[in-house]
Amino acid sequence: MKKLLALALTLCLALSLSVPALAAGSSMSNFQKTDTYYNQFTDVSASHWAASSVKLCYEYGLMKGAAPNLFNLEGNLSLAEAIVMADRIHEIYTTGQSTIANGTPWYQPYVDYAMDNGIISAGGFADYNAKATRAQMAQIFYNALPAAQLPPINTISSIPDVSSSASYAGAVTALYKAGVLTGSDMFGTFHPNNNIKRSEAAAILTRMALPEQRQTVVLMKHVSQGNVNLAVPQSATEESENGLYIQLSALDGAGALMAQYYDSAFQGVSISIFSGTEITNLITRAFANSGIIVGSGQSTLVKFGSLAAYRTTGTMNLSGTVMDCVIYSYLSGSSLTMVCLLSYNNDTVLTNMANGLTVGGYAPSPLL
């Protein structure tokens, strides 16, 4: 087991975490600040998640307020409004300025421009005043820039609620890969049929126009082993040998190791008979026997439903390379289970793996 564990951790470290540089084409430099934002939208607090995106959208002329002092964060976009925003992206990219003016009906010049430039197709929408869905928004916005200006910075294998056969799947997936869309949870759930809010549109527009605003993301997937559900990066692959269950992602520098030990003496015993300090010391000694140094360990009692467990956080030092780790240990029936989660230089991935773990259908409480 010592050899296998060392090999697993070595594989987890043999990677390159560098993100490709976003090479902005000359036309992307057309996006310049044209206005000054001085916190005039009274409904946008500095602590709101979209506050910085609202500011950038206003400064770069991508969105305006619903009123002089109101942005209307929770308001839904209509299809016409989504087309207007896509037109602005396209026109600024190609000419350096947004020049389209309202007509009769007010949105007709924008619809004509969008049709002429391949942003939408003729007859694609029956009612431009209807609320835009997130799927429609993704398709419209994706068509506003050349694909070359949306280079992939994320590796995405699937999106939970987007079928590969859906007409919008290609656009949505490309925007995820480009870091324009990130999903609503660690698994990348998209909610394609929900309406798009103005706050969400602001975030997407800034990422379309300003490549430095695009987000790197590691989407997770669930894999099951008995009654344990592991949340691991989508790129993780399975290995199992000598009783050790392994899910490793060299691409994302993360992985999960799971081991179970059976002994009839465990029957009816709870892990809580140990103190946190005792658990930390036991885990430190156990890994030391395999030549792995666990440092800064701290153990906290948590629960998966009614099942008591210890969550030990710290670092693992393997041949001078330090990885962050979260280890869950619990006794159930006649088995001792240990789940070790590892990540190299990505706290978000480690936290998602720790909070996404379920045992018997229950997540750890409290979450990390």
N, C-alpha and C positions, 0 to 999 in steps of 0.2 A: 504494500500500500504506500510505503514511503516513496518508492520509485514512481508509482503512478501519480501520486499527488504532486510530486515535484515536476513531473512532465506536464501535468495539467496546468499548473501555475506558470510554467515556462512558456507554454503555448499562448497563454493569456497575455503574456508580456511581449511576445514577438510580434510587434505591430508598429504601424505608423499612424499617429493620431493627427497628423497635419491635415488641415482643411484646404482644398484647392483655392488658390487666390481667385477672386472674382475680377476677371479682366473686363472692365467696362469699355464698351465700344465708344468711338468718338461721339456718336449721337446721344449716348447716355449723359454726356456732360451738358446737354441742353437743359437738363433739370437743374434750375437755379432758383434761389430764393427771390421772390418778387414782392413779398409783403412782410410786415412785422406783426408778430403775435404778442399781445400784451395782456394776456389772461382775460380777454373780453367776454369769453363764454362762461357765464356765471354757473352753469350746470356742469362744468368740467373741473373737478377738484384736482389738486396737484397729486393726490394719492390714487386717483383712478388709474386702472391698468392701461387705459388707452390715452392718457393725457399727453404723453410725448408724441404719439402718432397724430393726435388732433393738431397739436402745435405745428408739426412738420407739414401736415397736409395743408394747413392754412398758409404757412410761409411759402410753400412751393406752388401754391395756386391749384391744388388738386381737389380740395373740398371747401365749401363755404358753409356758414352757419345756417340753421333753419330760420334764424332771426339775427339782427345785429349783435345781440348779447346771449344768444342761445344756440347751442350746437345740436341738442336733441340726441344724446348718446344712444338711448334705447329705441329711437324711432327706426322703423323699417324702411329700407330702400324700395322704391318702385323700380320696375324694369327700365323705365325711361331714365331715372336718376343713375342707375348702374351704367347705362349706355353713355350718358354724359361724362361720367368719370373715366370710362374706358377711352372715350374719344379724346379727353384731355391728355391722358397718358400717351396715346398714339400720336396726337398732333404735336405735342411738345417734343416727343422723341424725334419726329421726322422734320419739324420745321423750327423748333425752339420756342414756340409760343402757342397759346390757345386762342383761337379767333372766332370760333363758331358762336353765332348769336341766336337767340330764341326766334321762333317763327310761329306758324299757325298750322296745327296746334303747336304749343311752345316747344315740344320735343322733336318736331319733324326734321329740322336741319341736322340734329344729332343722329337721328335714325338714318337719314340719307347718307351722312358721312360714314356711319358705321357699316352700312351695306356696301358703300363704294370701296371701303378699305378692308373688307373681309372680317370685320369684328362680329357682325351678325349676318345671318342669311335672310334673304327676302322671304316674307311669310313665316318667319320663325316664331313670332309671338302674335297672339290674337289681341292682346290688350296691354299696351305699354304702361298703363296706369296701375296694373296689377302689381302686387308685392313680389319682389324677386326672391327666389329661393337661393340657398347657398350654392346649389349645383349650377343654376343659371348664372349666378354671379361669377363662379369660377371659370365657366366657359367663356363668358364675355370678356372678363379681365385677361384671361390667358391669351386671347386673340389680339390684345392691344399692343403686344410687343413681339418682335421676332423671337423664335425659339432660342436663337443664339444668345439673346440677352437674358435668358433664364437658365443658365448652366446649372447642372445638378451639384449640390453641396451635401446632400443627404442620400443615404442608401435606404430606399423604401421598397419592401417586397410586397406589401399589401396594406390596404386600409380597411378596417373592420366592416364598415357599413357602405362600402363602395364596391359594387360588383364590377368585375373586369369587363363585363358585357354592356355596362351602362354607357350611354352616348357621351356622357361627360367624364368618364373614367380617365381618359388620357389627359385631359386638361387638369383635373384635380391631382392626379399622380405627379404630373410634371411640376405643378406648383408646390407640392409637398417636397419634391426632390430639390427644388430651387430655394427652399426655405421661405417661400411666401406664405404658405399655409403650414400649420403645425398640428391641427386637431385640437379637440377639447379635453383630451385626457392622455395618459401615458401611452395608450394604445393607438392614438391618432384618430379616434372617432370623429367623423366629419359632419354628421347630421345633414345630409344633402337636401332633404325636403323642408328643413326649417327656413324661415325667412331670415334674410341677412340684415343685421343691425348696422346703424351708422358708425358705431364704435368699432365694429369688426371691419367695416369697409375702410375706415381710416387706417387701421393697422395694415391691411392688405395693400392699400394704395402706396403707403410709404415704402413697403418692401418691394413693390413693383418698380417704383421710380428710383429708389436709393438702395443699391445693392448692399451697402454696408449695414442696412437695417434687417437684412434677411437672417433667418434663424437656423442655426444648426440644431438638429433634433435627432434623438435615438428613440425610435418607436419600439414598444415592447410587444411581446406576444406571450400567451399563456401555454405552458406545457405541463402535463399532469404526470405525476408519479404516485400511484396509489391515491390516497386522499389529500396529497399535497399538490397544490397548484403553484408553480413557479412563474414569476414574471421575469422574462429575460429579453435581451435585445433580439429583434427579428432576425438578425444575422447569426444568432447562436446555433450551434449544431450539437447533437447529442453524442455522448460517448459513455459507455458503461463497461466496467471491468472490476472484477474482484469485489463486488458488492458496493462499489462507489458509483453513484449516478452523477454524470457531469453534463453541463450545458455551457459551452464556451463560445465566445465571440472574439476572435483575434482582431476583427475589423474595429470593434467598438471598445476593446480593452476591458471586457467584463465577462463574468461567468458565475455559475452556481455549482457548488459541489454538495451532494447530499449523501449521507451515510446513515445506516441503521444497524443497531446492535441488539440482539435478542438475548434475553435471560429471564427465566421464570421469576427470578428474585425481584424484577422490576414491577411485577403485577401489583396494581393498587397503590403504587408509590407516585408521589407528585414531585416534580423537579423543585418545587418550592421548599422542600426540606433543606435545601442548601441556601446559603446566603449569597448575595450578589458577589461578594468578595471571593467566596469559595468557588463559585462557578468560574469567575475570571481566572483564578489560580489554576483550576483544573484544565481549562482550555489552553492556557499558556503552556502548561507542562505537556499536554497532549501533543500540541503542534511542535514543541521543542524536540520531542522524540523523533519527529520527522525532519528535523533540521530547519524548521521555519520559526522565525521569531515573531511572536505576537506582542505588539507594543501598545501602550496607552489604552489598554483594555478597561472597559467599564461595562458592568452587567446590570440590566434593569429587568425586573419582573414584569411580564406582559401576559396577555391572555388571547388565545384563539377561541372565541366563544367561552366555554367554561374550562378549557384546557390551559393550565398554567405553563408558561415557557419563559426562558431567559433570552433577552436580546443583548448580545455583547458587541459593542462597537469598538473599533480600534484600527490598527494597521498590521499588515503582514510584511515582513522583510524577508525576501527570498534572494539570497546571493547579492545583497546590497541594493536591490530594487524594492521600493516600498509601495504597497498597494493599500487602499482603504478597504475595510471589511466590515460586514455585519454578519454575526453568527447567531442563529436561533437554535436553542437546545430545549428539548422537552421529552418527558416520559409519557407514554401512552400504551396501556395494556402491558405487554411484556417486552416492549421495545424502547430503546433510547434513540431518538432521531436528532441529528445535527445537520442543519442547512447552513452552508457557508457561502455568503455572497461577496464577490470581489469586484472592484472597479479600479482602473488605473486613471487617476486624474480627471474623474468626472463624477462629481458629487450628486448631480441630478440623476444619473443612471443608477447609482447605488441606492439613493433614496427611493426611486421608483421600484427597484427590485425588492427593497425591504418592505415597502408599503403594499406592493402588489402581491406579495406572498399570501396564500390562504391555506389553512389547514382545516379539513372538514367543512369547507365552505366559509370559513371565518377569516377575516383579515386580522392582523395583530392590533391589539388595543392596549395602550394608545399607539397611534401611528408614530413613526419616527419623525 
